[in-house]
């Protein structure tokens, strides 16, 4: 059996960045409810919502 090295990437090198965001408790509760109903993680759901929002925003 050939010994092959285990290759891991440094965090953040997968095209994502870790950030901290403050949100209202009511919003967080709604996100958790939607995540539970849709079987998405909170993180996945937030990314879906943000991706949609930045593509569909209109600035007046």
N, CA, C and O of each residue as an XYZ file, in Angstrom:
240
protein
N       0.845     -1.180      0.000
C       0.000      0.000      0.000
C       0.886      1.237      0.000
O       1.834      1.334      0.779
N       0.577      2.158     -0.860
C       1.365      3.387     -1.002
C       0.954      4.396      0.064
O      -0.234      4.642      0.274
N       1.947      4.977      0.734
C       1.676      6.036      1.708
C       1.499      7.350      0.975
O       2.447      7.887      0.402
N       0.285      7.862      0.996
C       0.023      9.154      0.375
C      -0.216     10.170      1.471
O      -0.853      9.857      2.476
N       0.289     11.392      1.291
C       0.112     12.401      2.335
C      -1.345     12.849      2.432
O      -2.076     12.860      1.442
N      -1.738     13.208      3.617
C      -3.042     13.816      3.840
C      -2.882     15.301      3.573
O      -2.121     15.982      4.260
N      -3.592     15.798      2.585
C      -3.490     17.198      2.206
C      -4.721     17.925      2.728
O      -5.850     17.560      2.402
N      -4.502     18.947      3.532
C      -5.605     19.766      4.034
C      -5.355     21.210      3.628
O      -4.212     21.649      3.495
N      -6.448     21.936      3.435
C      -6.336     23.350      3.097
C      -6.433     24.177      4.364
O      -7.088     23.784      5.330
N      -5.785     25.308      4.351
C      -5.923     26.240      5.457
C      -7.329     26.801      5.440
O      -7.918     26.980      4.374
N      -7.862     27.075      6.601
C      -9.190     27.663      6.678
C      -9.228     28.972      5.913
O      -8.281     29.758      5.947
N     -10.336     29.191      5.225
C     -10.499     30.421      4.467
C     -10.036     30.296      3.030
O     -10.300     31.187      2.222
N      -9.355     29.216      2.691
C      -8.863     29.044      1.328
C      -9.857     28.297      0.449
O      -9.513     27.891     -0.661
N     -11.067     28.111      0.922
C     -12.094     27.449      0.116
C     -13.039     28.469     -0.500
O     -14.125     28.114     -0.958
N     -12.636     29.730     -0.514
C     -13.462     30.779     -1.090
C     -14.407     31.415     -0.095
O     -15.190     32.293     -0.457
N     -14.345     30.989      1.148
C     -15.215     31.564      2.166
C     -14.380     32.294      3.210
O     -13.191     32.027      3.381
N     -15.017     33.199      3.884
C     -14.397     33.941      4.984
C     -15.320     33.878      6.185
O     -16.542     33.876      6.035
N     -14.756     33.828      7.344
C     -15.527     33.836      8.579
C     -15.675     35.286      9.028
O     -14.696     36.026      9.121
N     -16.926     35.677      9.306
C     -17.201     37.035      9.762
C     -18.113     36.976     10.977
O     -18.699     35.936     11.277
N     -18.225     38.076     11.658
C     -19.131     38.197     12.790
C     -20.184     39.234     12.438
O     -19.864     40.314     11.943
N     -21.451     38.898     12.698
C     -22.555     39.794     12.363
C     -23.505     39.860     13.541
O     -23.800     38.842     14.167
N     -23.985     41.054     13.846
C     -25.006     41.213     14.882
C     -26.368     41.240     14.205
O     -26.578     41.995     13.256
N     -27.293     40.419     14.690
C     -28.655     40.442     14.177
C     -29.626     40.413     15.350
O     -29.283     39.967     16.444
N     -30.817     40.886     15.111
C     -31.825     40.917     16.164
C     -32.260     39.505     16.531
O     -32.270     38.607     15.690
N     -32.616     39.324     17.791
C     -33.036     38.012     18.277
C     -34.230     37.473     17.503
O     -34.310     36.274     17.236
N     -35.164     38.362     17.138
C     -36.353     37.936     16.393
C     -35.960     37.390     15.020
O     -36.521     36.399     14.554
N     -34.998     38.040     14.386
C     -34.533     37.584     13.081
C     -33.851     36.230     13.200
O     -34.057     35.348     12.367
N     -33.045     36.069     14.229
C     -32.373     34.801     14.453
C     -33.382     33.683     14.701
O     -33.212     32.570     14.202
N     -34.409     33.968     15.451
C     -35.459     32.970     15.707
C     -36.129     32.556     14.408
O     -36.384     31.373     14.182
N     -36.413     33.535     13.553
C     -37.043     33.220     12.262
C     -36.098     32.413     11.374
O     -36.527     31.469     10.711
N     -34.818     32.777     11.359
C     -33.841     32.010     10.590
C     -33.774     30.567     11.070
O     -33.745     29.640     10.260
N     -33.751     30.376     12.380
C     -33.706     29.026     12.932
C     -34.959     28.230     12.582
O     -34.879     27.033     12.306
N     -36.115     28.890     12.592
C     -37.364     28.215     12.242
C     -37.335     27.776     10.781
O     -37.667     26.635     10.462
N     -36.936     28.687      9.896
C     -36.871     28.373      8.468
C     -35.835     27.285      8.201
O     -36.075     26.379      7.403
N     -34.698     27.371      8.860
C     -33.654     26.358      8.693
C     -34.167     24.982      9.096
O     -33.913     23.988      8.415
N     -34.885     24.935     10.200
C     -35.432     23.667     10.673
C     -36.452     23.103      9.691
O     -36.429     21.912      9.380
N     -37.343     23.960      9.205
C     -38.381     23.521      8.268
C     -37.803     23.097      6.916
O     -38.332     22.190      6.274
N     -36.731     23.741      6.484
C     -36.168     23.477      5.165
C     -35.034     22.455      5.189
O     -34.534     22.057      4.136
N     -34.630     22.032      6.378
C     -33.525     21.085      6.555
C     -32.190     21.660      6.067
O     -31.311     20.918      5.630
N     -32.048     22.979      6.146
C     -30.778     23.658      5.887
C     -30.135     23.972      7.230
O     -30.831     24.127      8.234
N     -28.807     24.066      7.251
C     -28.171     24.598      8.446
C     -28.396     26.106      8.454
O     -28.707     26.698      7.421
N     -28.242     26.712      9.599
C     -28.377     28.173      9.686
C     -27.396     28.832      8.727
O     -27.764     29.771      8.022
N     -26.168     28.361      8.689
C     -25.141     28.926      7.828
C     -25.523     28.805      6.353
O     -25.396     29.771      5.601
N     -25.986     27.633      5.937
C     -26.397     27.448      4.546
C     -27.534     28.405      4.188
O     -27.518     29.038      3.132
N     -28.511     28.499      5.071
C     -29.659     29.359      4.823
C     -29.244     30.819      4.689
O     -29.687     31.508      3.769
N     -28.405     31.292      5.590
C     -27.935     32.677      5.526
C     -27.206     32.925      4.205
O     -27.390     33.975      3.591
N     -26.387     31.980      3.763
C     -25.675     32.140      2.499
C     -26.625     32.176      1.305
O     -26.407     32.949      0.371
N     -27.671     31.359      1.316
C     -28.667     31.374      0.242
C     -29.379     32.722      0.202
O     -29.545     33.315     -0.863
N     -29.797     33.197      1.370
C     -30.503     34.475      1.448
C     -29.597     35.626      1.008
O     -30.033     36.498      0.256
N     -28.357     35.640      1.461
C     -27.433     36.707      1.074
C     -27.127     36.679     -0.421
O     -27.089     37.729     -1.063
N     -26.909     35.490     -0.982
C     -26.625     35.376     -2.414
C     -27.794     35.921     -3.229
O     -27.598     36.642     -4.207
N     -28.999     35.571     -2.821
C     -30.183     36.082     -3.518
C     -30.276     37.603     -3.369
O     -30.546     38.315     -4.336
N     -30.054     38.081     -2.168
C     -30.177     39.516     -1.897
C     -29.203     40.359     -2.685
O     -29.594     41.391     -3.232
N     -27.953     39.958     -2.763
C     -26.966     40.780     -3.469
C     -27.185     40.749     -4.976
O     -26.784     41.681     -5.674
N     -27.811     39.700     -5.486
C     -28.090     39.634     -6.923
C     -29.360     40.400     -7.290
O     -29.543     40.774     -8.448
N     -30.220     40.631     -6.331
C     -31.528     41.211     -6.637
C     -31.795     42.551     -5.954
O     -32.939     43.003     -5.913
N     -30.773     43.179     -5.427
C     -30.956     44.453     -4.735
C     -31.044     45.593     -5.744
O     -30.367     45.578     -6.772
N     -31.867     46.559     -5.446
C     -31.949     47.767     -6.247
C     -31.652     48.950     -5.328
O     -32.242     49.079     -4.255
N     -30.749     49.794     -5.753
C     -30.378     50.979     -4.974
C     -30.952     52.201     -5.675
O     -30.701     52.427     -6.859
N     -31.712     52.973     -4.945
C     -32.323     54.170     -5.533
C     -31.549     55.417     -5.165
O     -31.921     56.517     -5.574
